[in-house]
């Protein structure tokens, strides 16, 4: 199984952690890294922060306003931009040389910023001020690059299975185990038993971002060659025997077993799960918020076990600092404020994603967000989560999805789809490597 290689030697632990917030010294003056401005920030130095979670503006703005009142040497302003416009607007400001000082990001876009030398290297600041042993390992996956760290993880998402308890009860089928002790064969069997009276047992795992752990859990690597965030020396392995058999499992749910609903079945009806006619679906941590008003009983559990191991998709949103900032001090203070459960806790527990901090106090608060649901499944999933974030991740994943969809739609045999997907992903790798060759870091 390929895992990220975080240079944890760089993360030095603090001498003691006696309270929830003691894992960091958020407001201590720091020395700016190379490329930033040295010394403590000047009085009321401007600092601009952006976030794409517009639904969290009301909650986070209170946290930001409290920071403004506390850090009087920082003149903070902030903006929330909808996801659809966020990346285009951010990239335009980066190209123009006037980006926000600090912004919310994801590992999917992270490496482009690094290779373009648009981010401050936070490795030394993290090693001096953060005790990373209090972070879920999943949160660290994706923020490493050549043993340096340019972003601070904040919230985790993992993939789990949501199931319609009412549908299971009415069909006389035992619900999936809450402890996650089940297999893909178990899921297929339950799906068959549920598929009747106009109801569907499950859905195929359509998302190309989430299917990699299923392949890896069945014992195959996603890539040939040593894993590298910049794609150097790597080729796709989606045509391996294990990958093909994994694709076939999900394709057969739609085209052979007919227990997973086909594309377009619920078109124009919103969430298929919310119709009450699907027994099991895959979703991320914001699923409980999405399904809270359902007219049926539901719960959630971990993704099934593969033939070799139990894995799920997982990664973290994080905070990055622009290389163009004139206020590294202020940006680092705000990072500390936002990730510390004492000051940023409302956002951490209510954003839908899971906090990166794994202290008992933080986990207990997170579990209470939906006390009648098996939220522990998210916590447990953080321990088995993996991802393969790389340079150009979205591009090659889109190339993969284009081919994967053809198998699920019955337009192409799975074996041919896998071969074509491998060729398409490798072509994307070549283009991405070529584009960023001049910007590669040493």
C-alpha angles and dihedrals in degrees: 000000000000115000132179115264108224114187094235091171084079093060108082116190122235116247095252142001111202101157138031092263097042093093089087142030096218104175103037113122111258137194113247116246121243109298093029133089114278125232132020117327117267119251112291094354109181119254125182121200128189131193132176096206095100091167088064097050095104093052099039095044089064089053091049093047090052088053090052090054092048101041100051092170090066122075097204125193124172141192136195116212122186114251093247092061100026102087095041091050093044093050090048091055091046091052090048093049096241106096125151113277093236131015144173113253144164130229089248091077099024102096096052088058091049095050090048088053091238099133135072113241104242097183097107094043090051093048091051099044113020130073100208095189086082091061127089108250088232089065090059094050107104102017096085123093122171091335092306129105123216100171140049114226115228114167132022130214124193133178119249138164119258116200135194105237092189092055091048092049094048091049093047092238124142112246121240113276114266091221091062095242099145140099139229087256089056090052092050091050093050091046092055092051092050097047103097141091091039094307128122123221099215146326130259116254093254100163111098089204091061103039097071094077090052090056092044091048088057090056108264133117118233092220139038112228130030113317112256128173091222093051093241112160094001133124132179120269098191091121094062117124091249093049091050092050090049092051089047092054092059095038090052091054087064105030106028111021091030091208095122117068116251125239112285095021092121099026111155092010099095119226111016090213093055091059088071091230100102122075101201135015137169121241144149133249095290090063093097089057091048095049101035093106096048116138091225136057116266142168139173142236141177124287113272123267120263123221091270108024145346113257138158138186115269140160143146139245111226148181124256133185124224118242086223094062121120091199112059089150093056093044091052092048090053092048089054091048094050098048098040109098090217094062106018098034099114091058093042094055100033104041091087092244121094122258115254091226115091102193114133093248093054095045092048091052090049093050090055093060087086104011094176094054133074094256087153085080089072092050091049091045090057087067094056100035124121139166139181103224113175142158108296091013096156093048098053092039090056089051088052094047092052089061096037091057091057091062093048090048090052091242096121136024112257094242092054091044091054092050092047092045090052091051092047093049092047090051089052090049091053093050094046094048091049093049094050100035093105093048098049114128120234 
